[in-house]
Amino acid sequence: MADITAPIEPLPAGTADDGGAGDERIQDIGLIRRLLVRPEIGALIGAIAVWLFFLFFDGKFIEVIGLARFTDQAATLGVMAVFVALLMIGGEFDLSAGVMIGSTGLLLGYITDPNDGAGWSITTGLVITLAFALSIGFLNGMLVTRTKLPSFIITLGTFFALRGANVGITRIITDETRVTGVDDAPDYDFWFDVFSRQVTIAGERFQIQVFWWIGLTIIGTWILMRTKAGNWIFASGGDANAARNMGVPANATKIGLFMGTAFAAWLVGIMRTLESRGMTASGGVGEEFEFIIAAVIGGCLLTGGYGSVIGAALGALIFGMTRTGITFAGWDSEWFFSFLGGMLLFSVFLNNYVRHRAERMGR
């Protein structure tokens, strides 16, 4: 019988118990390779390139005034891009997100305007408009998950319904296509400070929306990368049927994501309405494509299941730097759209390359 008390001989170097140094299945992936497979790396490279490009034309880009200008341009787009990115990672689109900005702003005006509206307080208006926005998001999510129709079609229908209502109802109430007088409502000053005031840093004024954007980016990244809900979002966007078979509440996840984009549209609508003391019936119309483009530039795939909240925030930053840089350089503003198209194509190709690299390294 073997002596079970005999000391165990050490294993030769390179075996599994020696840290796997000799196991060909275990590879040491360097820092550069790990960075290159991150979905937001393309947006980071793009943001640095755009910043350097416009710095060449105007030295203000390296000054605080430049930072203040392009972050102000990007802030509300960045708020929307965070939630649109989460929805796209979950495999869906929301084409009603832009017009919802105008709808919530107009509704706040109807409720609070003491001249043409009900004259209620801003606090009451915020609660009612939030409930309205979340109900629209819930409806979009329910229709998509119950009918199995593409979210592109469902939310396009919502887009046209809200756009028509924005114009029609506003004309009935005000005989115009704009609501004003919000600043005369009770509690206006308090909520203006919360959502729309300016903050002075290093002698330059920054919109408080910038800090909302940064905060929501941090929260969105934490949800996506550190919580069970984040795993559900990736799984629902990658393969919803497989996710359901593994016990993931895919339908509830998607409904929650649609409510998230509706919340973001409410927040941006409130910010703009309080800042400009009113809202037009065309507010937000057409911006839904900018939200999607920012998310795509940030690494989100149109097919779902892959993307980054930080990348979407960087995509919004690229928008802001481009708009500001064109102004500083004294160019025609129409060049913005040409630049945007080029960035979109470049990002799609780069994101596909990064995804394929990530898939190969995961094998």
C-alpha positions in Angstrom: 0.0 0.0 0.0 1.3 3.4 -0.8 2.4 5.7 2.0 -0.2 8.4 2.0 1.9 10.4 4.6 4.8 10.7 2.2 5.5 14.3 1.1 4.0 15.4 -2.2 6.7 16.1 -4.8 6.4 19.6 -6.4 5.0 19.6 -9.9 7.4 20.6 -12.7 7.4 24.2 -13.7 4.9 25.2 -16.4 2.1 22.9 -15.2 -1.4 24.2 -14.2 -0.5 24.3 -10.5 2.5 26.5 -11.3 0.3 29.3 -12.5 -0.3 27.9 -15.9 3.0 29.3 -17.4 3.3 26.4 -19.7 -0.4 26.0 -20.6 -1.1 27.2 -24.1 -4.7 27.8 -23.2 -3.8 30.6 -20.9 -2.4 33.7 -22.6 -1.0 36.8 -21.1 -2.9 39.6 -22.8 -1.0 42.9 -22.7 -2.5 46.2 -21.7 -2.5 47.5 -25.3 -4.5 44.5 -26.5 -6.9 44.8 -23.7 -7.5 48.5 -24.5 -7.9 47.8 -28.2 -10.9 45.5 -27.6 -12.8 48.0 -25.5 -15.9 49.3 -27.4 -15.2 52.9 -26.4 -11.6 53.0 -27.6 -12.6 54.2 -31.1 -14.6 57.1 -29.6 -11.6 58.0 -27.3 -9.2 58.1 -30.3 -11.7 60.1 -32.3 -12.3 62.6 -29.5 -8.5 63.2 -29.1 -8.1 63.5 -32.9 -11.0 66.0 -33.2 -9.6 68.0 -30.3 -6.1 68.2 -31.8 -7.5 69.0 -35.2 -9.5 72.1 -34.0 -6.7 73.1 -31.6 -4.5 73.5 -34.8 -7.0 76.2 -36.0 -7.8 77.9 -32.7 -5.8 77.9 -29.5 -8.9 78.4 -27.5 -9.5 74.7 -27.5 -6.8 74.2 -24.9 -8.2 77.0 -22.7 -11.0 76.8 -20.2 -13.3 78.8 -22.5 -13.0 76.1 -25.2 -13.8 73.4 -22.6 -16.8 75.4 -21.5 -18.1 75.9 -25.0 -17.9 72.4 -26.3 -19.1 70.7 -23.1 -22.1 73.1 -23.1 -22.8 72.0 -26.7 -22.5 68.3 -25.8 -24.3 68.2 -22.4 -27.9 67.6 -23.3 -27.0 65.4 -26.2 -24.8 63.4 -23.8 -27.6 62.9 -21.4 -29.7 61.4 -24.2 -26.8 59.4 -25.6 -26.3 57.6 -22.3 -29.8 56.2 -22.3 -30.0 55.7 -26.0 -26.8 53.6 -25.8 -28.3 51.4 -23.1 -31.4 50.9 -25.2 -29.3 50.1 -28.3 -27.1 47.6 -26.3 -30.4 46.0 -25.4 -31.2 45.6 -29.1 -33.8 48.3 -29.6 -34.2 51.9 -31.0 -36.4 54.8 -30.0 -37.1 57.2 -32.8 -39.6 59.1 -30.6 -36.9 60.3 -28.1 -36.3 63.6 -29.9 -39.9 64.6 -30.3 -40.5 63.6 -26.6 -38.2 66.4 -25.6 -40.6 68.9 -27.2 -43.7 67.1 -25.8 -42.6 67.2 -22.2 -41.5 70.9 -22.5 -44.8 71.9 -24.1 -46.8 69.9 -21.5 -44.8 71.7 -18.7 -45.8 75.0 -20.4 -49.5 74.1 -20.6 -49.5 73.2 -16.9 -47.5 76.2 -15.5 -48.1 79.1 -17.8 -50.3 81.6 -15.9 -51.5 83.3 -19.0 -52.5 80.5 -21.5 -52.1 77.5 -19.2 -53.3 76.2 -15.9 -50.9 78.3 -13.8 -49.8 75.5 -11.6 -46.4 75.3 -9.9 -43.3 74.0 -11.6 -43.1 71.2 -9.0 -46.6 70.0 -10.0 -45.7 70.3 -13.7 -42.5 68.2 -13.2 -44.4 65.3 -11.6 -47.1 65.3 -14.3 -44.7 65.5 -17.2 -42.5 62.8 -15.7 -45.5 60.5 -15.4 -46.5 61.3 -19.0 -43.0 60.6 -20.3 -42.7 57.3 -18.4 -46.1 56.2 -19.7 -45.1 56.8 -23.3 -41.9 54.8 -22.7 -43.8 52.0 -21.1 -46.3 52.0 -24.0 -43.4 51.8 -26.5 -41.8 48.9 -24.6 -45.1 47.0 -24.3 -45.9 47.3 -28.0 -42.4 46.2 -29.0 -42.3 43.2 -26.7 -46.0 42.1 -27.2 -46.3 42.6 -31.0 -42.7 41.5 -31.8 -42.6 44.3 -34.4 -39.3 46.2 -34.9 -38.9 49.0 -32.4 -38.0 51.2 -35.4 -41.6 50.9 -36.7 -43.3 51.2 -33.3 -41.4 54.3 -32.2 -41.7 55.9 -35.6 -45.5 55.7 -35.1 -45.1 57.3 -31.7 -42.9 60.0 -33.3 -45.5 61.1 -35.8 -48.3 60.9 -33.2 -46.5 63.1 -30.8 -45.3 65.5 -33.5 -48.8 66.1 -34.7 -50.2 66.5 -31.2 -47.4 69.0 -30.3 -48.4 71.3 -33.1 -52.2 70.8 -32.9 -52.6 71.1 -29.2 -50.3 74.1 -28.9 -52.2 76.0 -31.5 -55.5 75.3 -29.8 -54.2 76.5 -26.4 -52.0 79.4 -27.5 -52.9 80.2 -31.1 -49.2 79.8 -31.8 -46.7 76.9 -32.0 -44.8 78.0 -28.9 -45.5 78.0 -25.2 -44.0 80.8 -23.0 -44.5 82.3 -19.6 -43.0 79.3 -17.7 -40.7 81.7 -15.7 -43.8 83.3 -14.2 -44.9 80.0 -12.5 -44.4 79.3 -8.8 -41.1 77.5 -7.9 -39.5 78.5 -11.2 -36.3 80.0 -9.6 -35.6 76.9 -7.5 -36.0 74.4 -10.4 -34.1 76.7 -12.8 -31.1 76.5 -10.4 -31.4 72.7 -10.3 -31.7 72.0 -14.0 -30.6 75.1 -16.0 -28.3 77.6 -14.2 -24.7 78.3 -15.0 -21.8 77.5 -12.7 -18.6 79.6 -12.8 -15.3 77.6 -12.8 -11.9 79.2 -13.4 -13.6 82.4 -14.6 -15.8 80.6 -17.3 -19.4 79.7 -17.1 -20.5 76.1 -17.5 -24.0 74.9 -17.8 -25.2 72.7 -14.9 -26.4 70.2 -17.5 -22.7 69.2 -17.9 -22.7 67.9 -14.4 -25.9 66.1 -14.9 -24.3 64.5 -18.0 -21.2 63.4 -16.1 -23.3 62.0 -13.2 -25.6 60.0 -15.4 -22.7 58.7 -17.4 -21.2 57.3 -14.2 -24.5 55.8 -13.1 -25.2 54.3 -16.5 -21.7 52.8 -16.7 -22.1 51.3 -13.2 -25.4 49.8 -14.1 -24.1 48.3 -17.3 -20.8 46.9 -16.0 -21.4 46.2 -12.3 -25.0 45.1 -11.8 -27.3 42.1 -12.7 -29.4 44.5 -14.8 -26.4 45.3 -16.9 -25.9 41.6 -17.7 -29.6 41.4 -18.6 -29.2 44.3 -21.0 -26.3 42.7 -22.8 -28.1 39.3 -22.9 -31.4 40.8 -24.2 -29.6 42.6 -26.9 -27.4 39.7 -27.9 -30.1 37.1 -28.2 -33.4 37.7 -26.5 -34.7 34.2 -26.9 -31.5 32.6 -25.5 -31.6 35.1 -22.6 -35.2 34.1 -21.8 -34.2 30.5 -21.7 -31.5 31.3 -19.2 -34.1 33.1 -17.0 -33.3 36.7 -18.0 -36.5 38.9 -17.9 -35.8 40.2 -21.4 -39.2 41.8 -21.9 -39.1 43.6 -18.6 -35.6 44.7 -19.4 -36.5 46.2 -22.7 -39.6 48.0 -21.3 -37.3 49.5 -18.6 -34.9 50.7 -21.2 -37.6 52.4 -23.2 -38.8 54.1 -20.0 -35.2 55.1 -19.5 -35.0 56.9 -22.8 -38.3 58.6 -22.0 -36.9 59.7 -18.7 -33.9 61.2 -20.4 -36.1 63.0 -22.9 -38.2 64.4 -20.0 -35.0 65.6 -18.3 -33.6 67.3 -21.4 -37.1 68.8 -22.2 -37.3 70.2 -18.7 -33.8 71.6 -18.9 -34.4 73.4 -22.2 -37.8 74.7 -21.2 -36.6 76.2 -18.0 -33.5 77.7 -19.7 -35.4 79.3 -22.6 -38.6 80.0 -20.5 -40.7 78.1 -23.1 -40.7 75.4 -25.8 -41.6 75.3 -29.5 -43.7 72.6 -31.1 -40.8 71.6 -33.2 -38.5 71.2 -30.2 -36.3 68.0 -30.4 -37.6 66.9 -33.8 -34.9 65.3 -35.8 -32.4 65.0 -32.9 -33.2 61.3 -32.4 -30.7 60.6 -35.2 -28.0 62.6 -33.4 -28.5 60.5 -30.3 -28.2 57.2 -32.3 -25.1 58.5 -34.1 -23.4 59.5 -30.8 -24.1 56.0 -29.5 -22.7 54.4 -32.7 -19.6 56.6 -32.6 -19.2 55.5 -29.0 -19.0 51.8 -29.9 -22.7 50.6 -29.9 -23.6 48.2 -32.6 -26.9 48.6 -34.5 -27.5 44.9 -34.0 -27.4 45.2 -30.2 -25.6 43.2 -27.5 -22.4 45.4 -27.6 -21.5 48.9 -26.7 -20.4 51.3 -24.0 -22.1 54.2 -22.0 -18.7 55.9 -21.7 -18.3 55.6 -25.5 -21.7 57.2 -26.1 -20.7 60.1 -23.8 -17.5 60.5 -25.8 -19.5 60.5 -29.0 -21.6 63.4 -27.7 -18.3 65.1 -26.7 -17.2 64.8 -30.3 -20.4 66.4 -31.5 -19.8 69.3 -29.1 -16.2 69.8 -30.1 -17.1 69.7 -33.8 -19.8 72.3 -33.5 -17.7 74.6 -31.3 -14.5 74.0 -33.5 -16.3 75.0 -36.7 -17.6 78.2 -35.0 -14.2 79.1 -33.6 -12.5 78.4 -37.0 -15.1 80.7 -38.7 -16.3 78.0 -41.1 -19.8 77.6 -42.6 -21.9 75.6 -40.1 -23.0 73.2 -42.8 -19.6 71.6 -42.7 -20.8 70.1 -39.4 -22.9 67.5 -41.3 -20.2 66.5 -43.7 -17.8 66.0 -40.7 -20.5 64.1 -38.9 -21.1 61.7 -41.8 -17.4 61.0 -42.1 -17.2 60.3 -38.3 -20.2 57.9 -38.5 -18.7 55.9 -41.3 -15.3 55.7 -39.7 -16.8 54.7 -36.4 -18.9 51.9 -37.9 -15.8 50.4 -39.6 -13.7 50.8 -36.5 -16.3 49.3 -34.2 -16.7 46.3 -36.4 -12.9 45.8 -36.3 -12.8 46.1 -32.5 -15.7 43.7 -32.1 -14.1 41.1 -34.3 -10.8 41.5 -32.4 -12.7 41.0 -29.1 -14.4 37.8 -30.4 -11.1 36.3 -31.6 -9.4 37.0 -28.2 -12.4 35.5 -26.4 -12.0 32.1 -28.2 
